[in-house]
Amino acid sequence: MQAAGRQFRSPRYTVCRLLIENISPLKIISTLDLIAATSGCYCTRESAQIAVLDIIHGPQANAHPSLTMKVSAPLLTAALASVATADNPIIQTIYSTDPAPLVHNGRVYLYTGHDEPGSTTFVMKDWRVFSSVDMVNWQDHGSPMSLATFSWADANAWAGQTIQRNGKFYWYASMRRRNGAMAVGVGVSDSPTGPFRDALGRPLVENWGIDPTVWIDDDGQAYMYWGNPGLWYVKLNPDMVSYSGDINTVTLTTTGFGTRSGNAERPTTYEEGSWIYKRTGKYYMVFAASCCSEHIGYSTGPGPTGPWTYGGVVMPTQGSSFTNHPGVIDYQGSSYFFYHNGALPGGGGYTRSVCVESFTYGANGSIPVINMSKDGAPQVGTLNPYVRQEAETIAWESGVQTEPCSEGGMNVLSINNGDYIKVKGVAFGSGAKSLTARVSSATSGGKIEVRLNSTGGTLVGTCNVPGTGGWQTWTNVNCAVGGATGTRDLFFRFTGAGGELFRFNWWQFSQIAGLGLYCYRGSLTAVSSSLRGSVAKTVFADEQ
C-alpha cells in the first residue's frame, strides 16, 4: 500500500514507528488516514504480541528508499540461546538486607534494609526499594523511607514488609525508639515506591520485638506477626494502622517449629525474621532459625494463627553472613525465594546483600531445600531496548552508584574509567541502529562503549559524552549502533581520563538510524532537533 495523501509538517520526510499492541494489520491500515492527518505517531506499551508499523510520509518521501507501509513480524521472535539467570547478589550498588518482595500490577517490588559500608555492627539508617519485571534486571527507586521519617526513632532501621490495601501501601518496619526500646512503626504511601510518611506519629506496637510480617487473609482480616526471641501477632483493623484485641503470643513448640540443640532456654529453632503467606489453602510461616549462624526453616498450618507444624529446613546455613531473612512470592507462574548473604566484596554479617532463587513446591505443598547460588533465578521474558530504560535498571555493575535525579527518579553516578553496567537478556531483534542516552557531566565527560555479552565483547557503538556544565545539567547524546541483533546481554562500559566522568539517567535504542524520543509537551507536531528530549508522551519520530 502506498503511503499517499496528506503531508506532514516536517522537513523532507518523517519516519514514524508505532508499536501496536494486539491489533490486526487491517485495523492498523484503517488508521492510516488518522496518522497522516497528524505530524507524529503515538506508541502504545508493548506486549508479547507486537506488530511494528513503519510509515514513511512527506513532501519528499521519494527521498527514502521505501514508500510502503509495512507490518513486520513481532519483535519478540528472537529467543535466548541459553536462559539468562539473575546474577546474585541482585543488588550491588549498596549492601542490601532483609528482602521483602511484593507483587503489584505485574511487577515485583523489593523492599530492603541497607547496611552502611564498613560496618562492624548493625548500622542501618534507611530502607530501599527496587523493582523488576523480569527478575534479573532491577531498577533502583532509592530510599523512600528512613529513620528521619519517624520522629520518635533514632537508630536500627531493621527488617520490615510492605503490603497494599485500599489503594495505599503500608510499610511495617522495626526500629529503635529514642528511649532505647525496639518497636514497630508504619509508613504509608500512595505509591509502591513512596515517598512514605509516618502513619501514626508513634509506634504501632512496642514490646522489644522486631521483623514484622503482614498478611491479609481471604476474609479481609489482616495479621501482623513479629518477634525475637518470641513470636507474637495482632489482628490489624481495616485501616491497617491499628489493631483489635491484645497482642497474642505464639506458643513455640518443637512440633510447631523444630528442635534446637544445645539451648535449653530456646528449645525450638525459631529465631526471628518470620514471613507469613497462604498458598493453595495452606498457610506458611517461613523464618530465620537457630543462631548463630542462622538457617531458614518453615512451618505450615490450616489457618493464619496455626496450629503450626514444622516442615523442615528451607535454606541451610550458608554464605558469609551469620543472619538470614526470607521472602517468598509467586510471580508469572513461578515461585521465588529471597534471602541475604555476605557475598559482595567487603560483605559479611554487617554488610549483607539480597539474592533470589526460583524453586518448585512439592506435590504436597512442601518447600524443597534451596541452596544459595551465584546464578540466581532465570529471566522472565526479555528486556525491550526500544522503549526508554532507566540507567539504574541493572543486572550487574562494577564501580557505579545511584542518587536522586533532578529530573525525577534516580540516576547513575560515580562513573569512572573502566566501570560498567550489565543489562541481561536484551531483545534487539533484527537489529538496533542507534542509541540515545541521557547524560550529564561537570567535567569533560567521557565515552559509553556499547558491548555485547561481556565488557570485552563485540563493540557495537560508542557514544561520546560532553561536559554539560553540571552534574544535574542533562542532555541527550546519540550514536550509531551496528551488529546488535538477537537477544544478548548488554554492557555499557565507561571510559575516559581522570576521576568521575559523567552521570547517566536513561537510555533507548532505535531500529532507525538517529531515532530518538522526540515530542514537545504532548503535541503531535514532529519537533526539530533542538527540542529533542522534551518528552511528555511516547512518540517515535525521526526527521530527515
Sequence and secondary structure as in RCSB ss.txt:
>XXXX:A:sequence
MQAAGRQFRSPRYTVCRLLIENISPLKIISTLDLIAATSGCYCTRESAQIAVLDIIHGPQANAHPSLTMKVSAPL
LTAALASVATADNPIIQTIYSTDPAPLVHNGRVYLYTGHDEPGSTTFVMKDWRVFSSVDMVNWQDHGSPMSLATF
SWADANAWAGQTIQRNGKFYWYASMRRRNGAMAVGVGVSDSPTGPFRDALGRPLVENWGIDPTVWIDDDGQAYMY
WGNPGLWYVKLNPDMVSYSGDINTVTLTTTGFGTRSGNAERPTTYEEGSWIYKRTGKYYMVFAASCCSEHIGYST
GPGPTGPWTYGGVVMPTQGSSFTNHPGVIDYQGSSYFFYHNGALPGGGGYTRSVCVESFTYGANGSIPVINMSKD
GAPQVGTLNPYVRQEAETIAWESGVQTEPCSEGGMNVLSINNGDYIKVKGVAFGSGAKSLTARVSSATSGGKIEV
RLNSTGGTLVGTCNVPGTGGWQTWTNVNCAVGGATGTRDLFFRFTGAGGELFRFNWWQFSQIAGLGLYCYRGSLT
AVSSSLRGSVAKTVFADEQ
>XXXX:A:secstr
 B  SS  SSSS EEEEEEEES  HHHHHHTHHHHHTSSS B     SSEEEEEEEESTTGGGSS  B EE   G
GG   SS  B  SSS  SSEEEEEEEEEETTEEEEEEEEE TT SS    EEEEEEESSSSSEEE   SEEGGG 
TTEEE    EEEEEETTEEEEEEEEEETTS EEEEEEEESSTT   EESSSS SB SS    EEEE TTS EEEE
E SSS EEEEE TTSS EEEEEEE    HHHH B SS TT  BSEEEEEEEEEETTEEEEEEEESSSS EEEEEE
ESSTT   EEEEEEE S SS S    EEEEETTEEEEEEEE  STT BTTB EEEEEEE   TTS        SS
 SB  S B TTS EETTEESEEES EEEE TTSSEEEE   TT EEEEEEEEEET   EEEEEEEESSS EEEEE
EESSTTSEEEEEEEE   SEEEEEEEEEEE  S  EEEEEEEEEE SSS   EEEEEEEESSTT EE  STT  S
   GGGTT  SS BEEEE 
